[in-house]
Amino acid sequence: MNDDMKNIPSSNDNSITDYLSDIPEYDDNFTIDMIIQKILTDDKQYDLSKIITAYEFANKAHTGQKRSSGQDYIVHPLAVSYILLELGMDTDTICAAMLHDVVEDTPVTLDEVRKRFGQDVAMLVDGVTKLNKIPIFNREEQQAENVRKILLAMSQDIRVMIIKLCDRLHNMRTLKFRPFDKQRGTALETMNIYAPIAHRLGIRAVKEELEDLSFHYLDPYAYKEVESILENKKEEREAFIVTIQNRISQRFREEDFTEPPQIDGRVKSVYSIYKKIFINHKNIDEIYDKYAVRIIVTTVSECYNVLGLIHDMFRPLPNRFKDYISTPKSNMYQSLHTTVLGKEGIPFEVQIRTWDMHETAEYGIAAHWKYKEGIQGKDKMEQRLAWVRQVIEAQQTSDDVEEIVRIIKNDLAPEDIVVMTPKGASISLPIDSTAIDFAYKIHTEIGHKTTGAKVDGKIVPLDYKLQTGQICEILTSKDPDKGPNRAWLEIVKTNEAKAKIRSWFKKERRDENIIQGKAMLEREFKRHRINIAEELYEEFLSDDFKRHNCSTLEDFYASIGYGGTLLSKIIPRLKDKYQKLYAHSAEETEKKTAVVQPKPSSRKNSIILDQIEDCVVKFAQCCNPLPGDDIVGFITRGHGISVHTTKCTNYKSVIQRNIPEELERWCDIQWSENSDAQLQTSFEVTATDRVGLVFDITAVLTEARIPIIHSASRILKNRNALFEATITIAGTEQLRNLFEKLRKIKGVISVDRSSLH
């Protein structure tokens, strides 16, 4: 997600309501009569009495409960049921939607639901029910477990996720009634998890509405700006689309079609425009597909005939034609896309598809629901759900419940690339996928035995990022013992590839994993000053066994060794635990420990930093000294020397108090003449708030090749923006040059060093 989305005003900022008040109004007075009317006018057969019984059961269970809007709670299940009816879902799905909150929010049990409405309805309700009543460790893990349970249920029956998406859609439509912090949390979860799933299931209308609503809450200022861009000259644009439609329609009257084609016009969604303008750094005039004309015909051959007619009428733009009919997207979307130039000089996109393709494009997997007639097109259904199993398998190899959220954000992102094999087969992958990702997508064993790759006939490195349209050939080893390299875990993009690499090391290299995992853990313990006797490891790490599905300490070491457990995630928690359990005893030990106290008499005889061998040296976070700063050392009890700048407020306060016992613990230290240290430091930028500010700052850091460890931004009470970052840098000279560049950015008021986060 773009960093500009972090630029959210604080919850006590009244001006935010000016932006959030522009949320579209929805008809939210759903009644059972509306449901009945919808069913009676629908072509599909429904068991109306069963649906009414489900409504009456839910209405009684939710009696007295209110939503945040003040409405009776039953309005929510009715709204979700209505959305599902619009998608054409079956009777059991509608009943489950009516009942989806009764087990979670009322005394009703799942057995009662099963007895009254059958096993199918009970299974759907259970799949959607959250895990709020199960004690787990933190909010992130609770979110991950909820998503994991839904994915496991939907791998058995896809209707679970369709209900959940419609449930989330109605909650997003009424999110304005929730507290400000809840709005942001729900919107972020929706953007990262539910919108990508809706995309992968091909339910375009739900996906776009979820994205637009989430975007409105995550960055209301940018939303308002995009909306104003779209509103500008709105009448002219609508007139342009109508003119194009009429021109195409007139030409089609001269042609012979099975049935007259349907011609529709549309403007891209707000979030789609935002991504093109602010993430891809384009001007509104450079977005060639902001206007689109959709042409729906009867047969596939007519699609290609219409393409020829359009190219005859309008000038096609180079490299803007995509054939998703012969090569469907991963969510089974099919259409022809071409961008052409009208006589007015305005580019617009033309989408050409059949009615079957249109149903799939609009409603995705819901368009093919055939429970009444029996499931038809099973192969297509299996193909659509293959990614669900891949997500679950990838999460299981990681031993980390939170991994599932990262997998969804990464592997289900809307943007894909399509790469060809030498034999002409097309492979769909996320953007930035490498040759190794491609190899594992073809076959697990090909991935394991990969030694090199050719792209369009030329040898490329294994970390080469593939692009749409390229032909990739994987070179493999004939050695039966050949396996993957651990370094590949840092190279591959897809979680499917990571899961297969981890799985190989998990099965084939257990002893090696245990040794490596233990060494990695002890190295991190030493780096973070966690001093625990080895015989206490098992007791100290016992909670993490449960978190990562490990039954023994060796299993835990092995999990770290093959990459299933990420040390970067567990060390902060272990560090806090160590402070709580052992800090007191460590302090007692420090008091008894004899401390070597170097006491140089003058600056000329200062200790050279690189020459301190028998004493641990650490750099203070209160002032984060860098090569080039004047520094001084503080001799700690049992933890070596802590290095501060001479301008540090802690050091200055000691000088002012002038207490001999405290002064004795400070010593002069100098950097070595050829110091090549790379140290962390923090800085903050105060600037006038605007869209694109965060991008401009990070662009300067990227150009200077300065790694960013942490960054955050927020709006100050005076309406200015504050950007904070922790970076790795060589010294004060490099920092000074960086600050000069940052001060030249439009709107920047000040740039200053700050304490480490």
N, C-alpha and C positions, 0 to 999 in steps of 0.2 A: 504494500500500500504506500502511496506517495506520502512523503514526510509532511507535506502541507496539511494533511488530514490531522496531524498532531497539534496543529495550531488552533486548538479549541479554547474558547474563552472559559474562564472559571465559572463555577456554577452560581456564584453570587453576582454575576455580571448581568444586569437587567437587559442590556442591548441584545443579548442572544435571543430573547423572546420576539424581537422584531423580525428575525430571520426564520425562526421555527414556526412562527404564526402563518407562514406561507404554505404549510403542508396542505396538499389537496384535500378537499372535504369528501368524505365517503358516506354513502347511505348506510348507516349503521343501525337501523331499526328493523332488523331481520325478525320475521315471525314465521311460525309454522305454516301459515296460509301462503306465504311467499314460496316456501319449499314445495307445498302441494301444487300450487299453480305452475311452478317450473317443471315439476314431474309430469303433470297432465299435458303440458304443451310440448314435451320432449318426445322424440321418436323412440327412444330407448325404453325397454320394458323394466319397470321397477316393482318391487313388492311394497306398495304404499302403506299397507297396514303395519308391516314390520317397522318401517321408518317412523310412522306416527307413534307406535309403541315405544320405540327407542327415545323419541322426543319426550314423551310423557314420563318415562323412567328417569331421564336426565333432569328434566324440569323439577321433578319432585326431589331428587337428590341434591340439587343446587339451590333449593328454596332458602331464601334469606341471604344468599351470597351475592355480593356486588362486585362489579369491576371497578377499576380505578376511575373510570368515567362517571361512575354513579349508577350505571345501568344494571339491570338484573343480569346475573352471570350467564343465564341461558342464551343471551344474545350471541355470545362468542361461539358456542357449539353450532348454533343455527347459521352463523356467518360462514364458518369453516365448511359446513355441509353444503351451503349454497355455492361456494367456490368450487367444491368437488363436483357438484352437479354440472357446473359450467364446463368442467374438464371431461365430463361424460363418464365418471366413475360409476361402479356398480352398487347394488343395494347394500351389501355388507360393508362396503367402504363408507357409505353415507351413515349407516347405523353406528359404525365405529367412531366417526367424526362427532356424532351427537353425544357419544359416551366417553370421548377420549380423556376427559378430566375427572370422571366420577371416582375412579380408583385412587387417583392421586390426591384429590381435594375433598372427598366426602367419605363417610364410613363404608360405602359400598365396596365389596370385595370382588376380586376377579372371578371367583367361583360363581357368585351371583350373576355376573354378566354372562358367564359361560352357560349357566342353566337357562337363562331367559332368552339368550340370542344366539347360542351356538358357539362351537369351537373357533370358527373363522373370525367372528367378531371379537371374541375374547383375545385371540392371538394378536389381532391388529391393535386393540386397546393396550395390551401389555407391551407391545413393541414401541408405542408412542409414549407410554408412561415414563416419566423421568426417574432418576435414582436419588431423589432428594433425601429419602429416609435412610439411605445407606451411609454409614460413617466412613468417609474417606478423607484424604489428607488436606487438600486445599481446593480452591475454586477451579483452578486450571485442570486438576485431575478429575474433579467432578464433571466439568464440561467434557473432558476427553472420554470419561466412562459413559456419559449420556450418549455421545455421538457413536461410541463403539457399540453400545447396545442397540442403537437404532440401525447401524450398518449390519450387525449380525442378524437382526430381525428382517431387514429388507433383503438380505441375501436369500432368505427363505420366501419372502413375499414383498414385492416392490411397493405394494399399496401402503405399507408402513411409512415410507419416506414421502410418498405423495400426500398423505394426510398431514405429516409433520410440516411439509413445505407450505401447505394451505393454512395450517395453524399459525406458523410463523408469519405468513403474509398478513393475516388479519391482525396479529399482535403488532406488526410494524405499522399498519394503517392507523392503529389507535395508540401509538407509542407516545403521543404528545401528552397523554394523561399521566404518564409515569414520571418519577423524579428525574432530574437532569442526569445524575451519574448512572442511573439505570438505562436511560435512553442511549447514552454512549456505549455502554457495555453490550447491550442487546444489538445495537447497530453494527458494532465491530464484529460480534459473533456471526451475525447474519451475512455480512460482507465476506468474511473469511471462510465460512463453512456452508451456509445454506444456499447462497447464490451460486457458488461453484457446483454444488450438487444439482441444483435446478438446471444449470447449463449442461452438465453431463447427462442428465435425463432428457435434455432437449426441450424442456418446457419454457420456451422463450418468454412468453408473457409474464410468467411468475418470476423468472430470473431478472428481467429488466426492471420490473416494479420493485423487487427486493433491493436491487442495486441502487435505484434512484432514491428510495426511501432511506436506505442506510447512508448514502452519500449526503443526504439532506441533514442528517443528525451529526455525521462525522465532520463535515466541513460546510456549515451553512453559508459562510461567506462566499466560497467558491461556487456553491450551488446557485446562489443568488446571481453571481456574475455570469455563469453560463446561461441561466434562465433569461437574463437581460439581453444577452447576445442573441438568443433564439427569438425573443420577443421583438427585437429591433427589425423593423421592416417585415413583420410577420405577414401582413396582408399581401405584400409584393411576392413573398416566397410561396404562399399558398396559391396565388394566381399563377405563378410559374409552373407549379406542379400540375395544376388543372390544365394549363396550356399544353404541356407535354403529354398528359393523358389523352387529351382530345386529338392531338396530332397522331399519336400511335393508333388510337381507336379508328380514326379515319382511314389510315393505311391498311389496317386489318380487314376493313370491309371489302377490300379488293381481293383478299386472299381466301382460300378454301380451308376452313377448320372444321373438325368434328363437331365442336360446339363453340360458340363465340367466347374468346378468352376474356377473363376478368382482369381489369386493370385498376390497381390501387396505388395511391401515393402515400408516402410517410416521411417524417423527419426523425433522425436518430434520437435515442433517449438522451436525457441530460447527462447521465454518467458516462455514456459512450463518447459524447462530445468532450466532456471533461478530460477523459483519458487521452483523446487525440490532441487537445490543445495544450494541457498543462503537463502531462506525462511525456508525450512525444514531442512537445515544444513546437507545435504548429500553430499557424494563424488560422482563423476560422475559414478564410478563403482557400487554404491549402487542404481542407478536408473535403475530398472529392465525393464521399458517400454520405454527406449530411442530409442530402435529399435522395430518396430512392423511389423508383417506380417498380411495383411488383406485378408481374404478368403470370397468370395461372391458366394453364392449358390442360388438355385431356390426356395426351400421350407424350412419351419421352421424345419421339421423333419430332413432334411439334415444338418441343423446347428448343431443339437445335435449328429448326426452321425459323422460329421467332428471333433467335440470336442473329441469324443472317439478315433478317429484315431490319432489325435495330441497327446493325452495323452499316446497312445500306442507307438508313435515314439519318444517322448521326455519326460523327467522327469518333471512333474508339480511341481512348488514350492508351499509349504503349504500356505493357506490363501490368495492366489492370484487369485482365480477364482470368477468372478462376472457374474451373469445372469441378464442382462438388457432386455432380451426378456420377461421373465415372470414378471419382475418388471421394467418397463421402467423408464428412468429418467424423471424429471419434464418437460423437453423440448421434450418429446416423443421419445428420442433416444433409439434405441434397438440394441443390439448386445450381443454376448457372449464374455467375455474377460478372457483369461487365460495366466499366465506367466509360461514359461517352460525353461528348461536348455538344450542347445545343447551340442553336443559332445565336442565342443571347450571350454566348461565351461562358455560360455557367455549367460546370461539370455536374453530372448526376449519375447515380448507380442504377442499373436495371437488374432485377432479380427475376429469373425465369424458372418456373417449376410446374409440376403436375399437381392435381388436387390431393393425391396421396402424399406427395412430398410436402405440400402445404400443411396438411394435418399433422405430419410428423414435426415440421418446423415450429408450429405454434404450440402443440400440446405434447410433443415428445412421446415418451413411453406410454403416457395416458391415452394417446390416440389409438394405440394398438391393443387396448384392454378388451379381452374377449371372454371374460369369465362366464357370461351367459351362454355363449355358443361353444365354450371350450377354448383353451388357449391355442391360437393358430400362430404360425410364424415363430415356432419355438426357437429356431436357430437365431433369428434376429433378436429375440428376447434374451437369449443366453449371451449373445455378443454385447448387448447393452449392459448386462450386469457383470461382465467379466471384471470390470474395474473395481467393483465392490469387493470381490474376493481378493484382488491384488492389494487393495488398501488394508484389508484385515490381515492378510499374510505378512505384508511389510511391517505392520504394527507389531505382530507377534514375534517377529525376529528381533525387534529392537529392545524388547524387555522394558519398554517405557510407555506407560499409558498415554502420556501427553504427546507422544510421537504421532498419534493418529490425527491430531489437529494440524500439525505441521505438514503431514502427508496430504491432507485435503487441500490446504492452502497452496501446496506446490503442484501436486499431480493433477488436480482438477481445475486448474486455472483455465479461463476461457481460451487463451491463445495457444494454439498448437502449431507445430511444423509438420510437414509431410516429406519424408525422405524415401528415396527409392532404392531397392536392392538391384544388383546387376541383372537379375532376371525380370525386373519390372514390377515386383510387388511393392506396394506402398506401405510405409510404416509411419504411424502417427506418434509424435513425441511432444513433450512440453518444450517451450522455447528455451534455448541455451543448453539443450541436451548434447551430450558428447558422443564420440564414436563408440565408447564403452556402453553407454545407454542403449545405443542402436544395436550392438551385439547381443546384449541381454534380452532385448525386445524380440529378436529373432528366435533365440533359443538359449536356455540356461547354459548348456555345455559350450556353445559357441562363445558366450561371454567369458566363461572360465578359462578357455584356451586362447583367448585373444592375445596376439603379439603385436599387431599393428593394424593400420587402416589406410585405405585409399579413398579419396573423395574426388569424383570426376576424373579418375585415372591417376591422380597425384598422391604420393605418400603424405600423410598428415600425422601430427602427434595425436596420442590417444585422448588428450584433453581438448582437441579441436571442437569448436561449437558448430554443429550442423545447421544448415539453413534449408528452407523449403525448396524442393525441386532438385536438390543434389542427389547424385548416385553414390552410395557408400558401399564399399567392399571391405569386409573384415578378413584380415589375415590371421590364421590360427596355427597353433603348434600341434604336431603329431605326437608329442610326448604325453603318454597317458596320465602321468603324475602332474602335469601342468595345472596350476590353479591361479586364482586372481592374486593381485598385489594389494596389501593393506592400504597403500596410498590411494588406491582407486576410490575408497570411501570419501575422500576429500575432493575427488574429481567429478564423480557422476552426479547427475541432476535428479534423475527419477528415483523415487523410493523403491520401485520394483527392482532396480539394479542394486541398490544398497542392501535390500533384503536378501537377494540371492548371494551377494558377496559375503554378508554376515553369516548366512546359513552355511556356506561352504567352510568358512573358518570355524564355525561352531561345531560342525561335524568332523572335519578333517584335522583340525589343529588344536584339540582341547588342551593338551599339556603345554603347548606353546602359548596358548591364550592365557592360561593360568599364570605362567611365569611373567608374561608381558603385562597382564592386567595388574598383578601385584606390584610390579616395578613402577607402572604408571601411577597407581594410587599412592605409593610411598613417595614418589617424586612430588606429587601434588601436596601431600601432607607436609613434606619438608618446606615446600615453597610457601605454604600458608601457615607455617609455625604450629602445626598440629602435632604435638609430641605425645604419642601414646605408645606404651609397650606393646609389642606384637601379640602377646598373649591376651590383650584386651580388645584386639581388633574385632573378634566375633561378636562380643557384647556390644561394642560401640556401633557396629554396622548392622545390627540385627533388624532395625526398622527398615533399612534399605533393601534387605533381602525380600521382604514382603512387597515393597513397592515395585521391585523388578522381577518378581516371580522366581526368585532363587531360593533353594532350600539349604544350601551350605555356603560357607565362605569361599570354597573353591569355585562353586558355580558363579558366585559374584565376581571373583577375579576373572573367570573365563568370559563372563558377559562384558566386562570392561575391555578385555583383550580383543574380542572380535568386534567391538563397536556397538553392542546392544545397549550398553549403559554409557551415557555421556558424562564424563567427569565434570565438564563445565557446568552441568545442571545440578549435580549432587554436592559438589564441594562447598558452595555457599551455605547450604543447609547443615553440612557436617561441621563447618567452621562455627556456626552459631551454637550447635549442640556441644561442641568442645568447650566453648566459652562458658556455657551454663554448667556443664558437669565438672570440668577440670580447672577452671580459671583460679579458684581459691587455692587448691593444692599446688598449682603451678606458681602462684604468688609466694606461697610459703617456701617452696624450693628455691625460688629466686633469692629470697632474703638470706638463705643459708649458703648460697653459692658465692664463692670468692670471685670478684670481678677484677679483671686486669684493667687498670685505668691509665692509659697513656696520657701524659701531661706535658705536651711541648710548651716551652717557655715563651716562644714568640712565633709570629706568622712565618718567619723565615725558616723555622724548624718544623713547620706543619707536617702532619702525616699525609703522605700521598695516598689517595683513595685506593688505587689499584694495588698498593703494597701492603694492605691490611689482609693478612692471611689467616690468622688464628681467631678471628672474631667476625661474627655475622654482621653484615652491613645492610641496612634497609633505608629507603628514602621516605621521609615523612610526608603524609598526605595533607597535612595542614598547610604546607607551602610548596610541595612538589618541586624540589630543586632540579635544575637542568645544568648540563655543562655550560660554563660561562657565568653562572651565578656565583657570588661569594658564599661559601658554605662554612658550616660549623657542625661539630658532632656532639651528640648527647649520648653518654654511656648509660645504657639501660641496665636493669638488674636481670641478668640471665638471657637477654635477647640481643646482645651485641651493641653496635653503635647505630643510632638513628641520625640520619643526615638532614639538616635544616638549612635554609638560607639565612644569611645574617640579617635579613629584613623580616624574618618570621616573627609574628606577634608573640609567640610563646617564648622565643629566645629574648626578645626585647623586654618582656615582663620580668624575666629572671635578672637581667641587667639592672632594671629599675629597682627591683627589690633588694639587690646587692646582698644576698645571704650567702656567706662563704661556703656552707655545705652544698648549696645548689650549684654555685659557680664551679666548684671542683669537678662536677660531673660533665662539664662542657670542655671540648678540646678543639683546637684548630685543625682543619682538614682542607686539603686542596685537591682539585681534579688533576689527573695525570695530564701531561702535555699533549699526548696523542689519544685522548679519550674518544672511543667510538661507541659510547653508551647510547642505547636507544631507550628512553625513559618515557613514562606516561606523565602527561600534564593535562590540566583542564583549563578551558577558557569560556567566556560568555560574550555573546554579541547582543547588544541592544539596538533595535532598529524600528523604524515605522512599519507597522504590520501591512503585509500585502501578499497576494497569491504569488507563489514562485520564489519567495525569500529563502526558504529552506533549501530548495534546489540550487540556487545561486551560491549559497555558502558551501554546500557539499561539493559543488562543481570545482570551487577553488581548492578544496582539500584534495579532491581526486586528481586534479591537474598537477598538484605539488607532490603527488604520490605519498600522502600522509595517511596512515591507517586510522580509522575511527573506531575506538573501542566502545563508546557509548554516546548517544545524542538524544536530546529532547528539546521540545519547544513549547512555549505557552504564551498566553496573552497577559500582560500586566494590567493593573488597575487603571493606569493612565492611557490604555489602549495601544501602547507600544508592544512589540513582540520581543521575547527573550529566547535566544537560542543558546543552549549549553552543550558542550561536547568534551569528551575525554579522548585524547589522541596520543599516539606514540611519536616522539620527535627526538632529534639528535642533540639539540642544544638551543641556547638563547638566540643565536644568530639566525637559525632556521625559523624559530618562533617569531622573531622580529619581522623577518621578510613575509611570513604568513600574515601577520597582523596588518601589515601595510596593504596587502592585497585585499584583505577582508574589509578594511576601512573604505576601499574604493567602490564597494558594492552599493548600488542604489538604495538609499534610505537608511544606511547604517549610521547609528549615532555614536556608539562606542564599542571598543573591543578590549577586553581585559582578561588577565589570568585569574583563575579562581582555584579553590581547593578541589582535590580529587573527589569524585562521587563515591 
